[in-house]
């Protein structure tokens, strides 16, 4: 390597070297055999093999099990303000292409997949909501905020506020405090209101980016919701785990005869009702606050219960670790089996999992087992993933998390 290195460095095991050479972007603490130079929390470090082969450079995290998050494997890169500004511009340019120029509501930065590890940025109309889970990126957040405002304005987009949704416990593993609120950015005079309105697939939503789940709205299902709308024409639809009603609203907008939306959260149901009224779809929709597992059981046991010919299952992640995958599999199997038993022959099932620990092969096996126990056959119509503004980085399985299927019951 001809370039003179100016950064402190860590040396990793052969296992760690193999991991990075295969394309992953994390270095775990147990793979580091030695350190050299003045390494401080959040600083840039080089990563070398035991034979002193340069493997990349990244941000060092003192407290996390993930000690280094790789930024680049190009030995000529320098990690100044211009580097991070370029990365933000690349991310915006990518969205402009894959979202066909529609940047009104989309994920602008998807962490490692955009070379900005631990950073999420979602755009809801004229508000950008950030969540930062990396100590090193937290130190550079002002650069990111300025860069995203400038890049969006260059594309003709208005930005009237940067809101931080850092109210997640995982930040503590990085030695960061939890917080949420408006960020101060020169030239930005944010509103007092922490709700805004977006339009997705022609449907209006009120987004509560201060108190809603995650950053306020799940953007990753945009195109999957459009597929549900395509199938829903004339159907009687049951949308389980409706949250703010997004799948239910798409089904109704797609011409469903009637849609019932179910969620355990009273607030979610009220938000879904508000969104239905906003779109003048409430006359063909009904809303139920109930535990989905219990509700599906009641429908199965009640001969006089409403009949559905299209059921949508969009549950929260049942597992957030490898240790609980088997228990999660039981939960997925239970709701899918119940839905299959409720549907008539020729009915339709849309089902998904948003946990990357529930791998696609496990999810498909679970569906096959559920179908076998329900004595039905599944005819696959669609197999989809997350929207393209949530890009999947090859060899980084953590970026590949959403499984979405539509079946006919035969």
N, C-alpha and C positions, 0 to 999 in steps of 0.2 A: 504494500500500500504506500503510494508515493506522498499522499497528502499528510502534512504534519498535523498530528492530533493535538487539540488544545483542551480536551475535556478529560476529567478523571474517568477511570474505567473499572469495569468488573469483568472477571473471568468466569466462564460457566463450564459446567460439566459437558461431557460428550452428549448426554441426554438433552441438556439444554441447548446445545449447539444444533442437534438434529431437529429439535422442535422449531427453532428459528429458521433453519434452512428449508424446512418443509412449508414455511410461510406463516407460521403463527407470529403473534406480535407481543407476547408476554414472556417475561422472565420471572420465574418463581424463586423465592428466597432460597429454597433448598438446592437449587441448581447453581447458586453462586459459590465459587470456591475461594475467591480472593477479591479484594478491592485495592485500588491504587489511586492516590490523590485525595483532594479535599472534596469529599462527597457530602453534600448537604441535602436535606429534604426538599424535593421538587426540582433539583438541578438536572441538567442534561449530563448523561454519562454515555460513554462508549461501551459496547459489549464485545468481548473477544473470546475466542475459543482457547482451549488449553495450549494449542499450538500458535497462539497469538494471531489467528485469522480474524479480521474485522467482520463482525456479524450485523452491526447496526448501532444506532444511537437512540436513546429514549429518555423518558423522564423517570427519575428515581423517586421511589416512595418508601420512606423510612419505616412506617408502621404496617403497611399492607403486606399480605402474603405475596401479592404480585409486586415484586421489587422494581421492575423496570417495564415500562410500557413503550414499545418501540415507536418512534416517530418516522424514521427513515433508515434505509439500508444503503443510501447513497453517501459515500465517504466525503463527497464534496459539499454536502449541505451544511449550512450554518444556521443556528437556531435563534435567530434574532426576530425582531418584530415583523420583518418582511416575509419570513418563512411562514409564520402563522397566518398572516394576511393572505398570502398566496393560497394556503390550504382552504381558507374560508371561500375565496373566490372560486377555486376549483369545485367546491361543494355546491355553491350556488349555480355555477355553470352546468354541472351535471343535472341538477334538478330542472333547470330551464329546458334541457334537452328531453329528459325522460318524462317530465310532466307536461310536455308539449307547450311550454311557455306559461303554464298556469301555476304561479307561485302564491296564489291567494291563501291557500291553507295546505301546508305540507311540512314534512320533516326536512329541515335544511342541513342539519348535521347529525350524523348517526355514528358518533364515537369512532371506534377503531376502523370502521369501514370507510371513513373519510380522512383517516390519518390524524384525527384529533381525539386521542383516547380519553374515554370517560366523559365526553361532552355530548349532550343532546340539546338540539335547538329546534323548536317547533314554531312555525309561523301560523298565527290565527288572525287573518285579516291584517290589520296594521300593527299587531303586537307580536313580538318574538319572545318566546318563553324558553329560558335556559335551565338546564339541570347539569351540574358539574360534579363528578364523582372521583376526580383525580386531583391529588394535592398539587402536582405540577401545573395542571391546567387551571386550577383555581388561582395560582399566582399570576397567570397570564390572561385572566378573564377580561380585563379592561381592553386588551388588544383585540380579543375576539369580538367583544361588543362593538367596538369602533369599526372593525373590519366588516362585520355583518351588516351594519347600518349603511356603510359606504357601498358595499357590493350590491345590496338590494336597491339602493337609490340609483345606482348606475343602470339597473334594469328597469327603472321607472316605477319601483315599488315604494310606497309610503311606509315609514316606520315611526310610530308614535309612542313606542315604549318597549323597554327591555325588562321583562319580569323574571325574577329568579325563583325557581321551585326546588330549592335545595332542602326540603323538609323530608329527607329520607335517612333512615338510621345507618345505611351503609357508609355514609360520609364519615361516621365516627371511626371506621376502620382505617381511614386515611388521616385521622387526626384533625378532621374538619368539623366545624359546628353545623348544626342544622339551621336553616333560615329560609324565609321566603319574603319577597317584597320587591319593590321597584329598584332597579339599578340606576345609578346616576351616570348618564352619558351626555357629553357635551352636545348641545344643540337639540336635545330631545326633551320635550316637556310633556311627560306622560299624563294620561287622564287619571282621575280619582277612581273611577269605576274599574273593577277587576273582572268584568264580563264583557264579551264582545260577540259579534255575530259572524258566522262564516257560512259559505255555501259550498256544499260538496255533492256532486252528482245531481245538481239542481235542487237540493234540499237545504233549507235554512236550519241552522242550529245556533242556540245560545251556548257559548262556551264559557264556563266559570274556570278561568285559568289560575285562580288563587286557591280554590277549594276542591275543584274536580280531581278525579283520580289521575295519577301521573302528572302530566302537564296540563290536563284539562279536557282532553279529547283524544280518542284512539284513532290516529290517522292511518295506521298500517292496514286497515281492512277496507280502504276506499274502493278498490276495484273488486274485491270480493263482495262487498255490498251491492255493487252494480250487477254482479252475476245473480245474486238473490232476487233483485228486482226483475231480471229477465225471466226467471223461473216462476215468479209469484203470480203472474196474470191469472185471474179467476180463482185463485186458491184461497182456502181458509188456513191462515198461517198462525203458528204459535212460535213466538220469539222468546227463547229462554236466556236468562242473564242479560236482559235488554240494555242495562246501564242507562244511557240517555236516549235510548230508543232508535239507534242508528240503523240496525238491520230491519227493525219493524217499520220504520219510516220508508226505507227503500222498498220494502215489500209492498207497502200501501201505495207508494208513488208508482210502483210497477204494475198496479192494477189488481192487487189482491182483493178478493170479495170482502174479507174481514181479517184483521190482524189483532191477536191478543199478545200483549207484551208483559213479561213476568220478570220481576227482580226482587231480591230480598230487601233491598234498600228502599225505604219510603222516599228518601230524597231523590234517588235515581228515578223512581216512578213519577214523582212530581215534575222532575226535569223533562222526562220523556213526554208527559202530558203537555207541558209548555211547548216543546218542539213540535208536537203533533198539531196543536192549535196554531202555531206560527205558520205551518204549512197547509192549514185548512184540511187536514187529513183525519181529524179527531172523530168525525162522524162514522168512519169505517174502522175505528180502532177502539180497543178496550185495554185496561191496564190493571194488573194484579200485583200487589205487594205480597210475596210469599217465597218461602224456601223452594227452589226449583226441584230438588230431590223429592220433597214432600208433595209438591204440587203434581208432579208427574205420576206419583203413586196414587194420589187421589183420583186423577183422571182415569187411570187404569182400572181402579176398583169401582168407579161410579158408572153404571150402565147408562145413566142419563146425562153424563158429562158431554160437553161440546166435542165434536169430531173435527180432526184436523187432517189435511192432506199435504201439509208442508210444515215441518218442524225445524227450527234453527237452534243450534246449541253453540253458544259463544261464551264458555265459562272463563273465569279468571284462571291464572296459572295455578294448577293443583299441586305443583311441585316447584321448588326453587333450589333444590339440591339433588345430587345423585342418590343420597341416602333415602329420600322419600319417594323415589320414582315408582316403586311397586305399589305403595299405598295410593299414589295419584292414579295409577293405572286402574285400580279398582273403582275409584270415583268416576273416571272417564267411562269405564265399561258400564257402570250402573246407569248413568244418565243416557248413554247411547242405546243400551238394551231397552230401557223403558220407552224411549222415543220410537225405536223400531217396532215395539209391540203395539204402540198406539196408532201407528200409521197403517193405512189400508194398503193392499197390493196396488202398486202404481203410484203410491205416495212418494214424497220427496223429503230427503234429510240433508241439511247443511250442518256440518260439524267441524269443530276446529280445536286446536290446542295452541296456546301462546307461550309454552314453556320449552326452551331449547333442550332441557334435560329429558323431556319426553320426545325422544328421537322419532323420526318419521317411520322407521321400520317397526318400532314398538307401538306407535299409534295405529298403524295399519293392522298389525297383529291383534291389537285390542279390538278394533272394529270388526275384524273377521270373527273373533271369538264371541263378541256381542251378538253378531248376526246369527252365528250358529246356535247360540243359546235362545235367541228370539225366534228361531226357525224361519228365518227369512234369507233372501239372497240380495246382495247389494250390487246394483248396476252403476258403475262409476260414470259420472257426467263431467265433473271438473276435479282437478287436483291443482291447488294453487298455494302460493306462499304470501309473504308480506308484500305490500306495495313497493314499487321500485324506488321510492324516495327513502326506503329503509334497505339499502343495498346489502347483499350478502358478500362477505369477503371470503373467497375460497381459502380453505385450510384454517379458518377461524370459525369453528362451529357455533360459538356464542352469538355470532351475527345472524345465524340461520335458525330462527326460532318458531315461526308461525306455520302451522299446517292447517290447510283448509280444504275440505272435500264436500262435494255435492253428489248424492246418490239417489237413484230411484230404488224403491223397495219392490222386489219382484218375487 
